[in-house]
Amino acid sequence: MKTIKIAPSILSANFSKMGEEVISLQECGADVVHCDVMDGVFVNNITFGIKMVEDLRKITTLPLDCHLMIVHPEKYVERFAKAGADIITVHYEACQDNLKEVLQLIKSTGVKCGAVINPDTPVEKIKDVIPMCDMVLVMSVFPGFGGQKFIPSALDKLRQIRAIIDELDKDIDLEIDGGVTAENVAEIKAAGANVIVAGSTVFKAEDRANIIATLKA
């Protein structure tokens, strides 16, 4: 089994204290910082962009996992890479006609790449690009807002993708995002996820170090 990594989503952080929040995550044992970039077009919400990633890069050594929930991500890939992203993930639903090309573009910048699917998108849609990914992200809520309830059908997708990755025998991370709690994380990991995105669960906890350790264990 691959190493479990906890990737708190700063979508749930206090935006007025973002630097302090990210430093806190690093001190509390987080493995990755998950950056939900939303454009108000692909999803019905607007968050932050390239400047935020650039500024976070200056204050943390943790990998920055930039999840682009935007239309035409290919227009911004090189700028996110230059800003300091360590991995850039893009949605199948945002680039159905050119997903392979966008993933190749991400790789060409020297950054890791990943494909994302929404809860209503079957695994079959990305099966042919999984071999070129460094990570596959399964959404267990519909993207746009934090604090949503976990959609159980995501577990079947995790199992399907984990089987594909195991068959490929490649070092590919499997990430889950949405509604992860201390109560459901065990079955999520059992289904094959090894990168666990948690927003509200981490940021609303009284003891962040404890909840991160709990999610990991």
C-alpha positions in Angstrom: 0.0 0.0 0.0 1.3 3.5 -0.9 2.1 6.0 1.8 -1.0 7.8 3.1 -0.7 11.6 2.6 -3.0 14.2 4.1 -3.7 17.2 1.9 -5.8 19.8 3.7 -7.8 22.0 1.3 -7.2 25.7 2.0 -10.6 26.4 0.6 -11.7 26.0 4.2 -8.9 28.2 5.6 -9.3 31.8 6.9 -8.4 33.7 3.8 -7.5 36.8 5.8 -4.7 34.7 7.5 -3.8 32.4 4.7 0.0 32.5 5.4 -0.5 31.6 9.0 -3.0 28.9 8.1 -0.5 27.2 5.8 2.3 27.4 8.2 0.0 25.9 10.8 -0.7 23.0 8.5 3.0 22.3 8.0 3.6 22.4 11.8 0.6 20.1 12.4 1.9 17.3 10.1 0.1 17.9 6.8 1.9 16.3 3.8 0.5 18.4 1.0 -1.4 21.7 0.6 -4.4 21.3 -1.6 -5.3 24.5 -3.5 -8.8 24.6 -5.0 -8.7 27.1 -7.9 -12.2 28.0 -9.1 -13.2 30.4 -11.8 -16.9 30.9 -11.3 -17.5 29.4 -14.8 -16.6 25.7 -14.5 -18.0 25.7 -11.0 -20.4 28.2 -9.3 -17.8 29.7 -7.0 -14.6 31.9 -7.2 -11.6 31.3 -5.0 -8.1 32.4 -5.8 -5.5 32.1 -8.5 -1.8 32.2 -9.5 -0.8 35.0 -7.1 -2.0 33.0 -4.1 0.1 30.0 -5.2 3.1 32.2 -5.9 2.9 33.7 -2.4 2.3 30.3 -0.6 5.4 28.9 -2.4 7.5 31.5 -0.5 6.4 30.3 2.9 6.1 26.5 2.8 8.2 23.6 1.6 5.1 21.4 1.4 4.0 20.3 -2.1 1.4 22.5 -3.6 -1.4 20.4 -5.2 -3.2 22.8 -7.5 -6.7 21.5 -8.4 -7.9 23.6 -11.4 -11.7 23.8 -11.5 -11.6 26.1 -14.4 -12.5 26.2 -18.1 -9.6 26.1 -20.6 -7.0 25.1 -18.0 -4.4 24.9 -20.7 -4.3 28.7 -20.8 -3.0 28.8 -17.3 -0.9 25.7 -16.8 2.5 27.3 -17.5 1.8 30.2 -15.1 0.7 27.9 -12.3 3.8 25.8 -12.8 6.0 29.0 -12.8 4.2 30.2 -9.6 5.4 27.0 -7.8 2.8 24.3 -8.2 4.2 20.8 -7.6 1.2 19.0 -9.2 -1.5 20.4 -11.4 -4.8 18.4 -11.8 -7.4 19.2 -14.4 -11.0 18.0 -14.9 -12.0 15.6 -17.6 -15.3 17.6 -17.7 -13.4 20.8 -18.5 -11.2 19.4 -21.3 -13.0 16.3 -22.7 -11.6 16.9 -26.2 -8.0 17.7 -25.2 -7.3 16.0 -21.9 -4.3 14.1 -23.1 -2.8 17.3 -24.6 -3.4 19.3 -21.4 -1.7 16.5 -19.3 1.3 16.5 -21.7 1.5 20.3 -21.4 1.6 20.1 -17.6 4.4 17.4 -17.8 6.3 19.6 -20.2 6.6 22.3 -17.5 8.4 19.8 -15.2 5.3 19.6 -12.9 3.4 16.4 -12.0 0.0 16.0 -13.7 -3.3 14.5 -12.7 -6.8 13.9 -14.1 -10.0 14.6 -12.1 -13.5 13.2 -12.4 -16.7 14.5 -11.0 -19.2 12.2 -9.1 -21.3 11.6 -12.3 -18.4 10.8 -14.6 -17.5 7.2 -15.1 -14.0 5.9 -14.7 -14.0 4.7 -18.3 -13.8 8.3 -19.5 -10.2 8.7 -18.2 -9.0 5.1 -18.4 -6.8 5.8 -21.4 -4.9 8.7 -19.7 -4.3 7.1 -16.3 -0.9 5.7 -17.5 0.4 9.2 -18.1 -0.8 10.6 -14.8 1.1 11.1 -11.6 -2.1 11.3 -9.7 -5.8 10.6 -10.3 -8.4 12.6 -8.3 -11.9 11.3 -7.6 -14.4 13.9 -6.5 -16.6 12.6 -3.7 -18.8 15.7 -3.9 -19.7 18.0 -6.7 -17.0 20.7 -6.9 -17.6 24.3 -5.9 -18.0 24.4 -2.2 -16.5 22.9 0.9 -18.4 21.2 3.7 -20.5 18.9 1.5 -21.5 15.3 2.4 -19.5 12.4 1.0 -21.1 10.6 -2.0 -20.6 6.8 -1.3 -20.4 5.9 -5.0 -16.9 7.4 -5.0 -15.7 4.3 -3.2 -16.5 2.1 -6.3 -14.5 4.5 -8.5 -11.6 4.3 -6.1 -11.6 0.5 -6.3 -11.8 0.6 -10.1 -8.9 3.1 -10.5 -6.7 1.4 -7.8 -7.1 -1.9 -9.8 -6.0 -0.1 -13.0 -3.0 1.5 -11.3 -2.0 -1.8 -9.7 -2.2 -3.5 -13.1 -0.1 -0.8 -14.6 2.4 -1.3 -11.8 3.2 2.4 -11.9 3.8 5.0 -9.1 0.5 6.8 -9.4 -1.2 8.5 -6.4 -5.0 8.1 -6.0 -6.6 11.2 -4.4 -10.1 11.7 -2.9 -11.7 15.1 -2.4 -14.9 15.9 -0.6 -16.7 15.1 2.6 -13.8 13.2 4.2 -14.2 12.7 7.9 -12.5 10.7 10.7 -15.6 8.4 10.5 -15.3 7.5 6.8 -11.6 7.8 6.1 -10.9 4.1 6.9 -13.2 2.8 4.2 -11.9 5.5 1.8 -8.3 4.2 2.3 -9.5 0.6 2.1 -11.0 1.4 -1.3 -7.5 2.5 -2.5 -7.1 6.2 -1.9 -3.7 7.3 -0.5 -3.9 11.1 -0.8 -6.7 12.4 1.4 -8.0 15.9 0.9 -9.8 17.2 3.9 -11.0 20.8 4.3 -13.6 21.5 7.0 -12.5 18.4 8.9 -9.1 19.8 9.5 -9.8 23.5 9.7 -12.7 23.2 12.1 -10.9 20.9 14.4 -9.8 22.2 17.8 -6.6 20.2 17.5 -5.4 20.1 13.9 -2.3 18.0 14.6 -4.6 15.4 16.2 -7.1 15.2 13.4 -4.3 15.1 10.7 -2.7 12.2 12.7 -6.1 10.5 13.0 -6.8 10.8 9.3 -3.4 9.4 8.5 -3.6 6.5 10.9 
